[in-house]
Amino acid sequence: MTAATDKRDRGDKLAARRGTGPSGGGVSNRIRRNGVATPWLFLSVALVVTILFSIVPFLQTIMYSFTNARRLGSWKFVGLDNFIEMAHDERFWTALQNSALYVVVVMPAMVFLPLLLALLVQKQVPFIAVFRTGYYVPVIVSMVAAGIMWQWMLDSRGMVNSLLQALGWITSPVPFLTDRWLLLISSMIVTIWKGVGYYMVIYLAALTNIPTDLYEAASIDGAGAWHQFWSVTIPGVRNTMVLIAALSSVAAFRVFTEIYVLSNNTAGIGGKGMTMVMLIQREGTGLDAQVGYSSAISLVMFLITVGLMIASLRMQMEDE
């Protein structure tokens, strides 16, 4: 009798330890519940931050875009009045034209120039590490600092104008920072100069995934370097090119800091060099800020950006 009782007690203890006995079910359930709750506990901070600083402002922007909200005073629902005003606002169409032009020029440069640099720095030649580092240094420089540096160089009394006058190529300073088109071109140069190293690193990672056997086979077939580039390299990095096209398009359409710093927030004479983000910033700041109209422009810009992303995703899906 005692032996049977001891055996049963040992069985109950073993079952409790495993969580299968009458006293172990609660422990097992608590462990399971804690295991499910732990990931959400770690994610809770990120979720709260995302909700407070991304989702809530986005929903507020949608709401304000249909109102006449200002920074001071009361506001009311006005329907599509902000969008109708936008359609007749010359500043909006100028800003949209400038932003679209920025995408048309910067995106192809960001797709092809970093690829050529990646192919160059991939070669095992003397001092290539120095060039690789030099190409990437602008990436880690603050855009504000880079903008101030370029502003000094492109100023009417800056290094570029002084050099051109010393060479006798110009008689008066070139208005790089005040003329609409020259300001946009100058800003594009700054954007490309600063971003090319970042995309070069992405291409370097993609190039390492191309099997060397393909180049060897193409070489045996008599293909030269140019033919290998189009028949082996381009197909091997096609998905990366689509990704970079999407990233650079969105970044170019949202350009702000370059023009803001170069022009000291003037956007050139008459504000003709203004982009979409600069227009949003001007309308949405200040004591008499038109928050409703600024929100409507932001919503239109968001829809255009989403359209660019969808177009790039469709291109990637078609390639696959």
N, C-alpha and C positions, 0 to 999 in steps of 0.2 A: 504493500500500500504506500509506504514512504517512498520507495523507489519510483513508483508510478507518478506520485505527486511531484517529486523532484524533476522527473523527466518532463512533465507537463509545464512546470514553472520555467524550465530552461527553454522549452519551445515557445512559451509566451514572450519571454524576454527577447529571443531571437526574432520573433515576428514583429515585436515592437520596434526593435532596432532597424528592421527592414521596412517598417511602415505598413505592414500588412495585417497586424494584429489589432485588437480592439483599442489599445492605447496608442497605437502608432499612426492611425489614420489622420489625426489632427496635425501631427508633426509633418507628415508627408504633404498634406494639403497646404500647410503654411509655406513649406519649401517651394511647392509648385507656384503658389500665389506670389511669393517673393521673386521667383525666377521670371515670372511674367511681368511683374511691376518694375523690376530693376532697369530694363532697357528704357522704359518710359520715364523713369526717374532721371536718367542721364540725358534724355532728349528734351525734358521739360523746359530747361533753361533756353535751349535753342528755339523751341517752339514758341515760348513766350516772347522772346526777342523778335522772332519772325512775325508773329501776329501783331505786336505793338508797333514795330517800325517798318513793316512792309505791307501786310494785308490791310490793317486799319487805315493807314494813309492812302493806300490805293482806293479803298472804298470811299473814303472822304473826297478824294479827287473826283471820282465819278459823280458823287452827289453834288459837289460844289460846281461842277461844270454845267449844271442845269439851273444854277442860281445866279443872282447878281451880287454874290458875297464880296465884301470888301474887308480890309483889315479893321477898319473902324465903322461903326454903325450897324444897323440891322440889315437883314437880307431876306429875299423871298425867292420862290421858285419862278423861273422865267422861261422854262421850256427850252426851245432850241435857239433862243435869241443870241446866245454867245457864239454858236456855230454859224448863224447867219451873219453876225458882225465879222466873224473870222473870214468868211467868204468874200467880204467886201473890204478887208483890211489889206492895204498894199504892203504893209510891213510883214504880215504873215507870209504872203506869197514871195516876197524878197528873201525872207529867212528860209522858207522851204526850198527855194531855188538854190540858195547858197549851200544848204545842207545836202541837197541832192547832188550838186556839183562836187562837193567834198567826197561823197561816196564814189562817184564815177571816177575821180582821179586817184584817190587814196587806195581804194580797194584793189584795183589791178596791180598797183605798185607794191602793196603789201603781200600779194599772192606770189608775184614772180621775182621781185628783187631779193627777198630773203632766201628763196630757193637757190638762186644763183650764188649768193654768199655762202649758203650751206654747202653747196658743191665745191666751192673754192676752199673753205676752211677744212673740208673733209680730206683734202689732199695732204699727204705727208711731205711737206716742204719745210725748209728752215724758217724759223721764227713764226710759224703759223699760229702758235699759241698766243703770241702777242697780238696778232690781227684778230683772233677769235675773241680775246678779252676786250680789245678796242671796240669791236662791233657791239658788244653787249653792255659796255659801260653806260651808254645813254639810257638804257632801260632802267637802271637803278637810280638815275638822277630824278629828282622831283620835277614834275612838269612845270611848276611855278618857277623853280630855279632855272630850268632850261629855257622857259619863255623869257625870263629877264635877261639871260645871256644873249639870246638871239635878238632881243629888243635893242640891247646895246650895240650889237653888230649892225643891225639894219636901220638904226636911227639916221636921221638926216646928217648928223655929224659922226656917225659910227664908222666902224672899220671898213665895211663894204663900200659905202659911198666915198670914203676918203681914198680907198684904193682905186676905184673906178675913175675918180677925178685925177688922181696922180698919174694914171695911165693915159689920160686924155680921152677916155671913151665917153665921158659925159661932162657937161659944163655946169650943170646944177644938180643938186641932190635928187635921187630917185625917191618918190614918196612910197616906200615899201610898206609903211605902217598907217597910211592915211587913205590911199587910193583903194577902192573896193576890191578890184581884181588883184592888185599887187598884194594887198593884205591877205586875201584868201590863198594866193600862191605861196606867200611866205609862211602862213600857218600850215599849209599842206606839207611844206618842206620840213618844218619842225616835227609834225606828226610822223612823217615817214622816217626821219632821222632817229627819232626816239623809239619807234616801235619795231623797226626792221630787225634789231637784235633779238627781240623776244620771239618773233615768228621764225627767225633763223634757228633757234634752239629746237622749236617744234619740228621743223623740217629735218634737222640733224637726227632726231629720234626716229622719224619716219624713214629716212634713208638707210639707217642701220637694219631695218626690217626687210630690205630688198636683198634677196639672195645674190651673192656674187656669181653664182653659176649662170645667172641670166646674162650678166655682162660678158662672161667668158664665152657663152654660146653665141651671143651676138657678135663678139669679136671674131670668133672662128668663122662665122658666116660672112665675114667681110664688112660688117657694119662699123662705120666710123663713130667718132665721139658724138657728132650731131645726131646721127640716126639712133644711137644708143640712148641719147637724152630723150628723144620723142617716143621711142618704142619700148624702153625699159624704165627709165626714171619717172617720166610723167605718169604712166599707168600705175607705178608703184606708190606714188604719193598722191594719187587723185583724191582719195577721201580726205587726206590732210589738207589739200588745196581747197576743197569745199568747206571744211571746218574753218580755215583761216579766212576764206572769203566771207563767211557768215560773221565771224568775230570782228573782222576789220570793218565790215559794212555797218554793223550796229555801232561800233565805236566811232566811226567817222560821222555817222548821222547825228550822234550825240555830242559832237565836238563843242567844247566851251572854253576850256582853260587857255588853249593856245591863242585864240583870237582875243579873249578877255585880257590876257597879260600883254600881248604884243601891242594892242591898241589902247591900253589903259582904260578898258571898259567903254571905249567910244565906238568901237566897231567901224572905224573909218569915218570919213566925212559924211555927215547925215545919217550915220548908222547903217549905211548900205551894205556893210560887211557882216551884218548880224546873222546869226544862225538860229535855229529853232530853240535851243536851250537858252541862248542869250535873250531871246524875246520872252520866254517863260520867266526868266530871272528878272527882267525889267518890269514885266507886268505884275509879278507876284511879290515884289518887295517894295518897301517904303511905306510911309504912313497912309498914303492913298492907294495902296495896292489893290488891283482888281483881281481878287483871288478867284472869282468865278470864271472870268475870261482866261486867266492863266491856267486854270484847271482844264478848261476846254481844249486849249492848245496842247497841254500835256497829254490829254486823252487821245487826241489825233496823232500825236507823235508816237504814243504807245502802240496804236493800231498799225502805223506804218512800220515800226520796228518789228512787231509780230509778223507782219507780212514778209519782211526780209528774212526772218528766221524760217518761216514756213517754206519760202521759195528755196532756201539753201537745203532744208531737209528733203524736199522733193527731189532736188538735184542729186543728193547723196543716195536716196532710195533708187532713183533711176540708174545710177552707176552700178549699184549692187545687183 
